[in-house]
Amino acid sequence: MQKSNIKPGTDYALREKPSDPFQRVRVLAHVRGGRWKTEWLDPNLGLVDYVKSTPLIVPWQERRAWIEDEEAAQRFRRQSVEAGCVKDSPVDTAVG
């Protein structure tokens, strides 16, 4: 998430790796640069730590839509591979 879109006092979905489940955090304050003071609400209730802007994926209320978009992208990639459209294939080169 871009630093300019993050608002202190708002809950966000945080994820370190794409395969990890979302964690619910509340941004408390901007510290400096791209660092934010955050409080975990789930799963480590009460933990306060500093995180970068990057793992803050989306506001908590929008997480379901984000997950649906990710699942749709995965389905698209899977169907593309099944249809023979793999990276650097002739079809990929022609479309690109």
C-alpha positions as CSV (number, residue, x, y, z in Angstrom):
1,M,0.0,0.0,0.0
2,Q,1.3,3.5,-0.7
3,K,2.3,5.6,2.2
4,S,0.0,8.5,1.1
5,N,-3.1,6.2,1.4
6,I,-2.4,5.0,4.9
7,K,-4.3,6.8,7.7
8,P,-3.5,6.4,11.4
9,G,-6.4,5.0,13.4
10,T,-7.5,2.7,10.6
11,D,-7.5,-1.1,10.6
12,Y,-5.5,-2.8,7.8
13,A,-4.9,-6.3,6.5
14,L,-1.2,-7.1,6.9
15,R,0.5,-10.0,5.1
16,E,4.3,-10.7,5.0
17,K,4.2,-13.2,2.2
18,P,1.5,-13.8,-0.5
19,S,0.8,-17.3,0.9
20,D,0.3,-16.1,4.5
21,P,-3.2,-15.3,5.9
22,F,-4.1,-11.7,6.6
23,Q,-3.4,-10.3,10.1
24,R,-5.5,-7.5,11.4
25,V,-3.6,-4.4,12.6
26,R,-4.4,-0.9,13.5
27,V,-2.0,1.8,12.3
28,L,-1.3,4.1,15.3
29,A,1.1,6.6,13.9
30,H,3.6,7.4,11.1
31,V,7.1,7.1,12.5
32,R,9.4,8.1,9.6
33,G,9.9,7.3,5.9
34,G,7.8,4.2,5.2
35,R,7.5,3.0,8.8
36,W,4.4,2.9,10.8
37,K,3.7,2.1,14.5
38,T,1.0,-0.6,14.5
39,E,-1.0,-2.5,17.0
40,W,-2.1,-6.1,16.3
41,L,-5.8,-6.9,16.7
42,D,-5.6,-10.4,15.4
43,P,-3.9,-12.9,15.9
44,N,-1.5,-11.3,18.5
45,L,-3.9,-8.9,20.3
46,G,-2.1,-6.0,21.9
47,L,1.3,-6.4,20.2
48,V,2.7,-3.1,19.2
49,D,5.5,-3.0,16.6
50,Y,6.8,-1.0,13.7
51,V,6.1,-2.1,10.1
52,K,6.9,-0.9,6.6
53,S,4.1,0.3,4.3
54,T,4.6,-2.7,1.9
55,P,3.0,-5.5,4.0
56,L,-0.1,-3.3,4.7
57,I,-2.1,-4.7,1.8
58,V,-5.6,-3.1,2.0
59,P,-7.9,-1.6,4.6
60,W,-9.5,-4.3,6.6
61,Q,-13.0,-3.7,5.3
62,E,-11.8,-4.3,1.7
63,R,-9.9,-7.6,2.4
64,R,-12.7,-9.9,1.0
65,A,-12.7,-8.0,-2.3
66,W,-8.9,-8.2,-2.4
67,I,-9.0,-12.0,-1.8
68,E,-11.6,-12.5,-4.5
69,D,-9.4,-10.5,-7.0
70,E,-6.4,-12.7,-6.1
71,E,-8.4,-15.9,-6.6
72,A,-9.7,-14.6,-10.0
73,A,-6.1,-13.9,-11.0
74,Q,-5.0,-17.3,-10.0
75,R,-7.8,-18.9,-12.0
76,F,-6.9,-16.8,-15.0
77,R,-3.2,-17.9,-14.8
78,R,-4.2,-21.5,-14.3
79,Q,-6.5,-21.4,-17.4
80,S,-3.8,-19.7,-19.4
81,V,-1.3,-22.4,-18.6
82,E,-3.9,-25.1,-19.5
83,A,-4.5,-23.3,-22.8
84,G,-0.8,-23.3,-23.6
85,C,-0.1,-19.7,-22.8
86,V,3.1,-19.9,-20.8
87,K,5.7,-17.2,-20.3
88,D,7.9,-16.6,-23.4
89,S,5.8,-19.0,-25.5
90,P,4.9,-18.0,-29.0
91,V,1.4,-17.1,-27.9
92,D,2.7,-15.0,-25.0
93,T,5.1,-13.2,-27.4
94,A,2.4,-12.5,-29.9
95,V,-0.1,-11.1,-27.3
96,G,2.6,-9.1,-25.7
